[in-house]
Amino acid sequence: MNKIASFLKRKKSSIMHLLGSFMLLLLSAFIGIMLGLNKANAVDKYVDEAVEYFNDNNWTAFYNYAEVIDNDFINEVSFNDMAENMYGEISEDDIVIEEITEEDDEAKVSIVYKTKDGETHKSTLDFQEKDEKTYIFFPKWKLDIDEMIIEDSTFTVPSGFTVYVDGIEITLDNANIEKDEVAGNDTYVIPRLFKGKHVVYVQKDGLEVVEAEVSWTENNSSYVLDVEELQLAQDKAEEIKQSSQDIVVGMYSAIFSESGIDNVSSYFKQDEATISMLTSVYDNMLAAIKPEDGSTLNSMEFTSFNYDVFDYSYPYEADVTISFECTFSARGKRNSKGGVREKYEGTSSSSVTLHFIKEGENWYCNTLNMTCIDYSKKEEATE
């Protein structure tokens, strides 16, 4: 019995020794795995991957590494535009990681890189530790691009306009709109936008589109539309120019036929002051073609028109100066001895200034500065 007990005791000791060695091997393997996982999830790994994307100009992958919630202005497309403007085209050579500084759950990476134009630049990439872990213990990192985003950018334009930023219409779904009833302005506030260059389009029916490029690098950046930039749409401007020409031609037709202002009055604002002004111009021109000295403008023919000035003032005014050349036939004034008045022909030129205002959808003239052409006989030059 003693021999059997001694044998069993030795066997038990050997088994325990084997179990102890196996447990030590398992513990060493576990520690090795854990160290490997920790190294695999260290910030250096994430830095190397992000720098590779940066070096390859792979802005889509670089952006996705940041894990940002997309919206109309913060997305892959807008990030790509921002990155190309901010960083340029990265050379595939010579990118250097100068320093990695870790503090708590943040890491800053200083890099030096070259663009394809040969210039050397420095930049800092920011990383932030995620809340989630790998295998419960090991950190995950993401690119922090908050420094590339600005907040509360504003665009102020007159009320009733549509505003586009980088081709995206500004609406209540992607911005806040503050209305100033006194000033007649709308201010659009975009909560978050990538810093850098942006293209603003401002449009309204009947006006040319205004395009402006803004370059913003900080929060609360602003753009205010200068109303002097606003111009009538080409078709509307041409309508006013044609009305100007029709008025000039119509006034001369009226004075030759002595038919009054009825044929041109539809182009004018229908108030007492405007009609009185138009009547005065007509009367003065009628008197000029048949003055008391007996001279007479018999006929005329327009040969050319030119619009010297077209000046639009938002929202409801336009000034036009139209010049023209013509041929004419006339009679000279009576001489002291009586007799037949001389007939002659000639050329002349003149200009007319008109002021238009908009009422509803229509434009009307309310000021007309117009006089009869000079049809006096020009003395022939003598050698």
Secondary structure, DSSP 8 states (H G I E B T S, - for coil): -HHHHHHHHHHHHHHHHHHHHHHHHHHHHHHHHHHHHHHHTSHHHHHHHHHHHHHTT-HHHHHHTT-----SSSSHHHHHHHHHHHH-SB-SS--EEEEEEEETTEEEEEEEEEBTTS-EEEEEEEEEEEEEEETTTEEEEEEE-GGGEEEEEEEEEETT-EEEETTEE--TTTSEEEEETTTTEEEEEEEEEESEEEEEEEE-TTB--EEEEEEE-STT-EEE--GGG--B-HHHHHHHHHHHHHHHHHHHHHHHHT--STTTGGGB--SHHHHHHHHHHHHHHHHHHS-TTS-EEEEEEEEEEEEEEEEEETTTEEEEEEEEEEEEEEE----TT-----EEEEEEEEEEEEEEEEETTEEEEEEEE--------------
